[in-house]
Amino acid sequence: MTTESAISIRNLVKTYGNGKQALRGVSLDIPKGSLFALLGPNGAGKSTMINIMAGLVNKTSGSVSIWGFDIDEHPRNAKLSIGVVPQELVFDAFFTPFETLELQAGLYGIPKSQRRSMEILRAMKLEDKAHAYTRTLSGGMKRRLLVAKALVHTPPILVLDEPTAGVDIELRQQLWAYVRELHAQGTTVVLTTHYLEEAQELCDRIAIVNQGQVVANETKASLMAQAHDKVVVVTIDRDLDAVPEVLSQFDARLRDSRRIAVTYDKRRINSGQVLAALATCGFGIEDVTTEEADLEDVFLRLTQAPAEGQSSTAGQSPAGRNAPAHVA
Protein backbone atom coordinates (compact mmCIF):
# COMPACT_ATOMS: atom_id res chain seq x y z
CA MET A 1 0.00 0.00 0.00
CA THR A 2 2.80 2.39 -0.86
CA THR A 3 3.08 5.03 -3.53
CA GLU A 4 5.90 7.12 -4.96
CA SER A 5 4.99 9.88 -2.51
CA ALA A 6 5.77 9.61 1.17
CA ILE A 7 2.98 12.11 1.83
CA SER A 8 0.23 12.98 -0.64
CA ILE A 9 -2.23 15.79 0.10
CA ARG A 10 -5.18 16.63 -2.13
CA ASN A 11 -7.50 19.65 -1.88
CA LEU A 12 -6.97 19.92 1.87
CA VAL A 13 -9.22 22.43 3.59
CA LYS A 14 -9.36 23.35 7.26
CA THR A 15 -11.84 25.88 8.58
CA TYR A 16 -11.97 26.44 12.33
CA GLY A 17 -15.13 27.03 14.30
CA ASN A 18 -14.54 30.77 14.41
CA GLY A 19 -14.60 30.88 10.60
CA LYS A 20 -10.84 31.18 10.12
CA GLN A 21 -9.76 29.22 7.04
CA ALA A 22 -6.27 27.94 7.79
CA LEU A 23 -5.92 25.79 4.66
CA ARG A 24 -7.60 26.61 1.36
CA GLY A 25 -7.44 23.64 -0.98
CA VAL A 26 -3.80 22.59 -0.45
CA SER A 27 -2.42 19.89 -2.77
CA LEU A 28 1.12 18.70 -2.16
CA ASP A 29 3.28 15.63 -2.78
CA ILE A 30 6.39 14.95 -0.71
CA PRO A 31 8.61 12.40 -2.49
CA LYS A 32 9.91 9.34 -0.70
CA GLY A 33 13.47 9.70 0.48
CA SER A 34 13.52 13.48 0.16
CA LEU A 35 14.72 16.06 2.65
CA PHE A 36 11.81 18.44 2.21
CA ALA A 37 11.40 21.97 3.55
CA LEU A 38 7.91 23.31 4.26
CA LEU A 39 8.21 27.07 4.70
CA GLY A 40 5.86 29.97 5.19
CA PRO A 41 5.20 33.07 7.32
CA ASN A 42 3.62 32.90 10.75
CA GLY A 43 0.01 31.78 10.41
CA ALA A 44 0.45 30.44 6.87
CA GLY A 45 -1.06 27.05 7.77
CA LYS A 46 2.03 24.84 8.14
CA SER A 47 1.39 23.72 11.70
CA THR A 48 -2.26 23.02 10.90
CA MET A 49 -1.15 20.82 8.01
CA ILE A 50 1.33 18.95 10.21
CA ASN A 51 -1.24 18.46 12.97
CA ILE A 52 -3.69 17.01 10.45
CA MET A 53 -0.99 14.58 9.27
CA ALA A 54 -0.33 13.58 12.88
CA GLY A 55 -4.03 13.04 13.61
CA LEU A 56 -4.18 15.89 16.14
CA VAL A 57 -6.51 18.13 14.11
CA ASN A 58 -9.51 17.06 12.02
CA LYS A 59 -9.57 18.33 8.47
CA THR A 60 -12.66 19.97 7.00
CA SER A 61 -12.32 18.30 3.60
CA GLY A 62 -9.77 16.85 1.23
CA SER A 63 -7.52 13.81 1.61
CA VAL A 64 -4.16 13.02 3.18
CA SER A 65 -2.15 9.87 2.54
CA ILE A 66 0.86 8.93 4.71
CA TRP A 67 3.17 6.31 3.21
CA GLY A 68 0.26 5.17 1.06
CA PHE A 69 -2.24 4.97 3.93
CA ASP A 70 -5.23 7.31 3.88
CA ILE A 71 -5.55 8.94 7.31
CA ASP A 72 -9.33 8.31 7.35
CA GLU A 73 -9.37 4.75 6.03
CA HIS A 74 -6.19 3.49 7.73
CA PRO A 75 -5.52 5.87 10.65
CA ARG A 76 -3.41 3.43 12.68
CA ASN A 77 -1.07 2.56 9.81
CA ALA A 78 -0.82 6.24 8.84
CA LYS A 79 0.21 7.19 12.40
CA LEU A 80 2.75 4.37 12.54
CA SER A 81 4.34 5.73 9.36
CA ILE A 82 5.10 9.20 10.67
CA GLY A 83 6.97 10.71 13.60
CA VAL A 84 6.32 14.35 14.42
CA VAL A 85 8.59 16.62 16.45
CA PRO A 86 6.34 19.50 17.58
CA GLN A 87 7.35 23.09 18.27
CA GLU A 88 6.22 23.06 21.89
CA LEU A 89 8.41 21.59 24.64
CA VAL A 90 5.78 19.53 26.46
CA PHE A 91 6.84 16.76 28.88
CA ASP A 92 5.82 15.18 32.15
CA ALA A 93 8.29 16.80 34.53
CA PHE A 94 8.46 13.71 36.76
CA PHE A 95 9.37 11.21 34.03
CA THR A 96 12.94 10.54 33.03
CA PRO A 97 13.95 10.53 29.33
CA PHE A 98 14.18 6.73 29.44
CA GLU A 99 10.69 6.44 30.96
CA THR A 100 9.38 8.96 28.43
CA LEU A 101 10.59 6.84 25.51
CA GLU A 102 9.39 3.61 27.10
CA LEU A 103 5.92 5.09 27.58
CA GLN A 104 5.88 6.37 23.99
CA ALA A 105 6.92 2.94 22.70
CA GLY A 106 4.14 1.35 24.76
CA LEU A 107 1.58 3.71 23.21
CA TYR A 108 2.68 2.44 19.80
CA GLY A 109 2.36 -1.17 20.94
CA ILE A 110 6.07 -1.95 20.60
CA PRO A 111 7.05 -5.07 22.62
CA LYS A 112 9.71 -4.48 25.27
CA SER A 113 12.11 -6.80 23.47
CA GLN A 114 11.97 -4.54 20.37
CA ARG A 115 12.31 -1.15 22.07
CA ARG A 116 15.39 0.97 21.36
CA SER A 117 15.13 3.58 24.11
CA MET A 118 18.78 3.63 25.19
CA GLU A 119 19.99 3.37 21.59
CA ILE A 120 17.97 6.42 20.61
CA LEU A 121 19.03 8.39 23.71
CA ARG A 122 22.65 7.56 22.88
CA ALA A 123 22.21 8.80 19.31
CA MET A 124 20.68 12.04 20.61
CA LYS A 125 23.57 12.55 23.10
CA LEU A 126 21.19 12.05 26.05
CA GLU A 127 22.48 8.75 27.41
CA ASP A 128 23.98 10.37 30.52
CA LYS A 129 20.59 11.98 31.28
CA ALA A 130 18.56 8.83 30.71
CA HIS A 131 17.48 8.56 34.36
CA ALA A 132 17.36 12.25 35.31
CA TYR A 133 14.02 13.97 35.71
CA THR A 134 12.96 15.69 32.50
CA ARG A 135 12.44 18.96 34.37
CA THR A 136 16.20 19.13 34.99
CA LEU A 137 17.11 19.08 31.28
CA SER A 138 18.20 22.19 29.41
CA GLY A 139 16.08 23.56 26.57
CA GLY A 140 18.37 22.01 23.98
CA MET A 141 18.22 18.61 25.67
CA LYS A 142 14.43 18.76 25.80
CA ARG A 143 14.40 19.58 22.08
CA ARG A 144 16.52 16.50 21.37
CA LEU A 145 14.26 14.40 23.59
CA LEU A 146 11.32 15.44 21.40
CA VAL A 147 13.21 14.10 18.39
CA ALA A 148 13.91 10.88 20.30
CA LYS A 149 10.19 10.47 21.09
CA ALA A 150 9.33 10.78 17.41
CA LEU A 151 11.75 7.96 16.55
CA VAL A 152 10.68 5.24 19.00
CA HIS A 153 8.50 3.46 16.43
CA THR A 154 11.09 3.78 13.62
CA PRO A 155 8.80 5.71 11.23
CA PRO A 156 9.79 6.02 7.56
CA ILE A 157 8.78 9.72 7.72
CA LEU A 158 10.09 12.24 10.25
CA VAL A 159 8.49 15.69 10.49
CA LEU A 160 10.52 18.34 12.31
CA ASP A 161 8.48 21.42 13.21
CA GLU A 162 10.96 24.18 14.18
CA PRO A 163 13.41 21.65 15.68
CA THR A 164 16.26 24.10 16.31
CA ALA A 165 14.27 26.86 18.00
CA GLY A 166 16.19 27.83 21.14
CA VAL A 167 19.04 25.43 20.40
CA ASP A 168 22.64 26.70 20.43
CA ILE A 169 24.93 26.36 17.43
CA GLU A 170 26.75 23.24 18.65
CA LEU A 171 23.55 21.35 19.40
CA ARG A 172 22.04 22.50 16.12
CA GLN A 173 24.98 21.05 14.23
CA GLN A 174 24.70 17.78 16.16
CA LEU A 175 21.00 17.57 15.39
CA TRP A 176 21.49 18.18 11.69
CA ALA A 177 24.30 15.62 11.57
CA TYR A 178 21.88 13.04 12.98
CA VAL A 179 19.09 14.11 10.62
CA ARG A 180 21.47 13.72 7.67
CA GLU A 181 22.37 10.25 8.94
CA LEU A 182 18.68 9.28 9.17
CA HIS A 183 18.09 10.66 5.69
CA ALA A 184 21.04 8.70 4.31
CA GLN A 185 19.44 5.57 5.75
CA GLY A 186 16.27 6.26 3.76
CA THR A 187 14.10 8.26 6.15
CA THR A 188 11.98 10.92 4.48
CA VAL A 189 12.50 14.16 6.43
CA VAL A 190 10.08 17.09 6.38
CA LEU A 191 11.39 20.27 7.96
CA THR A 192 9.81 23.57 8.93
CA THR A 193 12.20 26.23 10.16
CA HIS A 194 12.46 30.00 10.50
CA TYR A 195 16.18 29.71 9.76
CA LEU A 196 15.98 29.91 5.99
CA GLU A 197 19.69 29.22 5.60
CA GLU A 198 19.07 25.79 7.17
CA ALA A 199 16.45 24.95 4.58
CA GLN A 200 18.71 26.20 1.80
CA GLU A 201 21.65 24.12 3.02
CA LEU A 202 19.86 20.91 4.00
CA CYS A 203 16.87 20.38 1.76
CA ASP A 204 16.61 19.11 -1.81
CA ARG A 205 13.02 20.24 -2.35
CA ILE A 206 11.15 23.23 -0.92
CA ALA A 207 7.47 24.14 -0.69
CA ILE A 208 6.31 27.57 0.44
CA VAL A 209 2.86 28.10 1.96
CA ASN A 210 1.23 31.51 2.15
CA GLN A 211 -2.26 32.34 3.45
CA GLY A 212 -3.30 28.69 3.44
CA GLN A 213 -2.14 27.96 -0.11
CA VAL A 214 0.96 26.44 -1.66
CA VAL A 215 2.67 29.20 -3.66
CA ALA A 216 5.78 27.18 -4.60
CA ASN A 217 6.75 23.50 -4.64
CA GLU A 218 9.97 22.88 -6.52
CA THR A 219 13.46 21.49 -6.28
CA LYS A 220 15.85 23.79 -4.49
CA ALA A 221 17.77 24.42 -7.70
CA SER A 222 14.60 25.38 -9.59
CA LEU A 223 13.42 27.66 -6.79
CA MET A 224 16.78 29.36 -6.45
CA ALA A 225 16.83 29.98 -10.20
CA GLN A 226 13.94 32.39 -9.57
CA ALA A 227 16.28 34.65 -7.60
CA HIS A 228 17.13 37.12 -10.35
CA ASP A 229 18.50 39.95 -8.23
CA LYS A 230 22.21 40.41 -7.67
CA VAL A 231 24.08 43.00 -5.62
CA VAL A 232 27.44 44.53 -6.50
CA VAL A 233 29.14 46.45 -3.69
CA VAL A 234 31.69 49.00 -4.90
CA THR A 235 34.22 50.69 -2.63
CA ILE A 236 35.37 54.02 -4.09
CA ASP A 237 38.30 56.32 -3.32
CA ARG A 238 36.42 59.18 -1.66
CA ASP A 239 33.66 59.89 0.86
CA LEU A 240 30.10 60.44 -0.34
CA ASP A 241 27.03 61.99 1.26
CA ALA A 242 24.61 60.61 -1.31
CA VAL A 243 24.41 58.15 -4.17
CA PRO A 244 25.94 59.65 -7.34
CA GLU A 245 23.34 60.87 -9.84
CA VAL A 246 24.84 58.62 -12.50
CA LEU A 247 23.51 55.60 -10.57
CA SER A 248 19.93 56.87 -10.46
CA GLN A 249 19.03 54.36 -13.17
CA PHE A 250 19.88 51.56 -10.71
CA ASP A 251 18.62 50.56 -7.26
CA ALA A 252 21.64 51.99 -5.45
CA ARG A 253 22.18 52.71 -1.74
CA LEU A 254 25.09 53.85 0.39
CA ARG A 255 26.25 51.23 2.88
CA ASP A 256 28.69 53.69 4.36
CA SER A 257 30.51 56.81 3.17
CA ARG A 258 32.62 54.88 0.64
CA ARG A 259 30.62 51.77 -0.20
CA ILE A 260 27.76 51.75 -2.70
CA ALA A 261 25.50 48.70 -3.00
CA VAL A 262 23.72 48.38 -6.34
CA THR A 263 20.94 45.82 -6.76
CA TYR A 264 20.10 44.79 -10.30
CA ASP A 265 18.32 42.12 -12.32
CA LYS A 266 21.11 39.91 -13.61
CA ARG A 267 18.97 38.87 -16.58
CA ARG A 268 19.11 42.40 -17.99
CA ILE A 269 22.14 44.11 -16.46
CA ASN A 270 25.65 43.06 -15.49
CA SER A 271 28.10 44.46 -12.98
CA GLY A 272 30.26 45.86 -15.78
CA GLN A 273 27.52 48.36 -16.65
CA VAL A 274 27.45 49.56 -13.04
CA LEU A 275 31.22 49.96 -12.94
CA ALA A 276 31.23 51.74 -16.29
CA ALA A 277 28.66 54.24 -15.03
CA LEU A 278 30.84 55.02 -12.00
CA ALA A 279 33.93 55.37 -14.18
CA THR A 280 32.28 58.17 -16.18
CA CYS A 281 32.25 60.29 -12.99
CA GLY A 282 35.95 59.81 -12.40
CA PHE A 283 35.60 57.71 -9.26
CA GLY A 284 38.53 55.46 -8.40
CA ILE A 285 37.37 51.93 -7.60
CA GLU A 286 39.24 50.32 -4.70
CA ASP A 287 37.24 47.10 -4.29
CA VAL A 288 34.32 45.24 -5.86
CA THR A 289 32.33 42.37 -4.31
CA THR A 290 29.12 40.68 -5.43
CA GLU A 291 26.30 39.04 -3.49
CA GLU A 292 23.94 36.50 -5.04
CA ALA A 293 20.30 36.40 -4.05
CA ASP A 294 19.41 33.58 -1.65
CA LEU A 295 16.37 31.68 -0.44
CA GLU A 296 15.31 34.62 1.73
CA ASP A 297 14.91 36.80 -1.36
CA VAL A 298 12.74 34.21 -3.09
CA PHE A 299 10.74 33.60 0.09
CA LEU A 300 10.00 37.29 0.59
CA ARG A 301 8.99 37.77 -3.03
CA LEU A 302 6.55 34.84 -2.93
CA THR A 303 5.03 35.50 0.48
CA GLN A 304 4.65 39.27 0.15
CA ALA A 305 2.63 38.83 -3.04
CA PRO A 306 -1.10 38.31 -2.35
CA ALA A 307 -2.27 34.71 -2.50
CA GLU A 308 -4.90 33.80 -5.08
CA GLY A 309 -8.22 35.34 -4.17
CA GLN A 310 -6.64 37.56 -1.51
CA SER A 311 -5.90 41.26 -1.69
CA SER A 312 -2.51 42.52 -0.60
CA THR A 313 -2.51 44.15 2.81
CA ALA A 314 0.91 45.65 2.43
CA GLY A 315 0.91 47.15 -1.02
CA GLN A 316 4.68 47.22 -0.83
CA SER A 317 7.55 46.00 -2.93
CA PRO A 318 9.49 43.05 -1.49
CA ALA A 319 11.87 43.93 1.30
CA GLY A 320 15.61 43.81 0.84
CA ARG A 321 17.80 40.87 1.77
CA ASN A 322 18.39 42.25 5.27
CA ALA A 323 14.71 42.31 6.19
CA PRO A 324 13.68 39.74 8.82
CA ALA A 325 11.81 36.69 7.59
CA HIS A 326 9.89 34.96 10.36
CA VAL A 327 8.84 31.46 9.46
CA ALA A 328 7.04 29.50 12.09
Secondary structure, 3 states (H helix, E strand, C coil): CCCCEEEEEEEEEEECCCCCEEEEEEEEEEECCCEEEEECECCCCHHHHHHHHCCCCCCCEEEEEECCEECCCCHHHHHHCEEEECCCCCCCCCCCHHHHHHHHHHHCCCCHHHCCHHHHHHHCCCHHHCCCCHHHCCHHHHHHHHHHHHHCCCCCEEEEECCCCCCCHHHHHHHHHHHHHHHHCCCEEEEECCCHHHHHHHCCEEEEEECCEEEEEEEHHHHHCCCCEEEEEEEECCCCCCCCHHHCCCEEEECCCCEEEEEEECCCCCHHHHHHHHHCCCCCEEEEEEEECCHHHHHHHHHHCCCCCCCCCCCCCCCCCCCCCCEC
